Amino acid sequence: MNRHLRKHMGEPPLQCHLCPAAFVCKSKLVIHVRTHTKERPFSCVHCNASFSQKWNLTGHMRIHTGERPFCCVHCKASFVKKTDLVKHIRMHTGERPFSCVHCDASFSLKCNLKQHMRTHTGERPFCCVHCSASFSAKRPLTEHMRTHTGERPFSCVHCDASFIRKINLVKHIRIHTREQPFCCVHCNASFSDKGNLIKHMRTHTGERPFGCVHCSASFSAKRLLTEHMCTHTGERPFSCVHCDASFMRKINLVQHIRIHTGERPFSCVHCNASFSDKGNLIKHMRTHT
């Protein structure tokens, strides 16, 4: 009631003495001041966790009790926090209430809109303490930091492989399970990775979204454009560690290195012949037919 009356009576807002922030409600001011003082007066009786707001403690206590009071009416999912239920329900309803003022993009989560807005503003507030890299979101910074620390927290249960990013582990496990969940609607092709499906779909649509700025060439994949750009710049980024040779395409370097290593990974199923290049194996196979 006091907060409501202040709006009508034109009372001055309650000013934070540590920054320019101002609030209509005293309780909001008290909570805000704790962001400066780091005061966390609400402590868990089961562990060392403490919180600046009582409702955060209430939510935390459910981790210990197992209580998940917020239940979805569309499925069996239940949640510790009401805000998590609200976010989840948008998966069922398709609601995307957070809209970008610069383009047509909309999002189910406010944090995703905030992150998207940085693609327009160019803001990259998450900075690496070890190098000059900066990011528009905290998650890619966390992943980047692992390139400095060497941490690879996502480990495969089928082999010794480990990864910096969880998504890379998910993709890797499909090598073991042979799962190919991404299916083409135009043919029987299926893929373990969504990006590969997107590339494949362009063989049906003819889409070539990656255009060269120097000529009229366009490509269905960014990698092909990158390789093409080298024909304009003269850049040969793939260098041999055994000699002075360098190449525009990585595949050419891989093939070249086999000259040094003697590797011949492409073997004929009809005889003992083997080759360093798949194209030479194909030519050889014709001698059997």
VENQUI-V594216 format. One line per field, one symbol per residue. phi: phi as a letter, one per 30 degrees, with the letter a starting at -180 (. if undefined). A space follows every 50 residues. Layout:
phi = ???
This chain:
phi = .edddddddiddddcddcaddbbdcddddeddeddddidbdccddcbddb bdbddddeddeddddidbdccddcaddbbdcddddeddeddddidbdccd dcbddbbdbddddeddeddddidbdccddcbddbbdbdeddeddeddddi dbdccddcaddbbdcddddedddddddidbdccddcbddbbdbddddedd eddddidbdccddcbddbbdbddddeddeddddidbdccddcaddbbdcd dddedddddddidbdccddcbddbbdbddddeddedddd
